[in-house]
């Protein structure tokens, strides 16, 4: 049975079947991106909302998303478009070509727009559109941003990275158990993605602190220490860390993270990193 090679799930798909990500299908002897150019959300956002605090601060960026995701985070705030289990196809979307998206970005340059951010759902399960649109955005003299969980194959990673100027990548925790049992992801793959991205473009990392799952000072120490290792020799381009407060969403009703804990973990991270930001507080 054919196996998809876009991410860690490596879905074995029969003819006409859609993978776990809801965005890739095996059809007519090959894998097809079924969400190519299908936009469910588009908005002009502050760059800090991505979050990117050290990449053209004070600017805006056209943020665009489709549907589908290759993780299954029980606290997903965009679960309707990330994995609506079939309902995402009925949510309403419109096709925006790569060229049209670049034109939209250019139209908003007088409102402080610097380019396009691929975000909201997981962009890399539709990596073909990310690449095609990024090429057009760069032709227009503007910037590209990727907001991703980083859980994709090396092949996809290496195809996409040359076309992106800045990224915010989720490092959701630092244990394999949390990634595999709770998120249905692969921590090592994410770390490899962050390491490769940090070598060629601007990178900031986000860790969402969920009480009882990844909220220990020891785990934050491990995350910050590992990121600090990537920073050696990078000077002003040091990888920044955003430590974000969790709120109950979707299938998880664990109480919201204590604000004091977020600030305490940020202090732990600052022992290793120059740029640490508290989020959702």
Phi, psi and omega in degrees: 000134182301141182244127177286139184245023182282324183215187184295339183291330177046054184299130171270115189239135172276169180306127176083003183264139178267141181286176180303329182289345181072006185238356181229137185228145173268121187209132178053041174084010179206170180268134185241140175273106186276349179255016183303118176072004181271107189260122176264335183216135174211134183202158172265113185244153167297142181301330181293345181282349186289327350268136171227109183264347186237020178234103183048056181302143181088355180269174174245165179209139175289120181255131186225140179218158178245229175222157177106152176199149181262000172253174178223057180294124184290350181250019186301127180275348178242034189296334180299321179263339183283314175202083179275008178052048178106330182289337182299334181287344182254008185283340184101122177206165173225151179280127174235115181292164178301319180293319180294322179297318177297322178295319178299315179301317181295323181299332184262012181295332179285354175252025176083012181284132180256352181161219185229137173246129176267117193201195178076293170262194176272109186296329191282351172287346171241050189300332181299318178291320178303315181293310183299315181292322179298320178300317180291321178297319178293323176301328180278002177079024183242175187260157176238141180231141177237128174248113193217157171278352175070011186262068180227166182292161177299325180299310180294316178307311185289334175288323188273319189309319182297347186255004185243136180269326181209151180222147159245123185241134177284127164244092196285345179181184182229028174233143178294326181298316180297315181295314186280318187276324184262316187262342186061045180236195182221106184299317183298323179294320178296316180298320178296321179296313180299316182298315180293319181294318182296339181282342187229348180212177179287130182228134167234148187241144177239132172240117176274120184271114181251119183305131178084356183241312184216034191254015181274151176296326180298316181292321177295323176300319180294317179298310183295320180296318179295315178297323179299326177296326177289333186282341185303123178086001184269349178060232184291346182270023179306140176293128178267155179238129174255121178256112193251144180278131177278143170235148179303129180213155169055248185261000184250124180245020172302138180302153181302150179297135176297129181303323181297326178293318179302315181291326178293318179293327176297322177295323176298314182295327182291349173293338184242334190239145180282329188236104180230133183232137174273138181234152179064023183259000000 
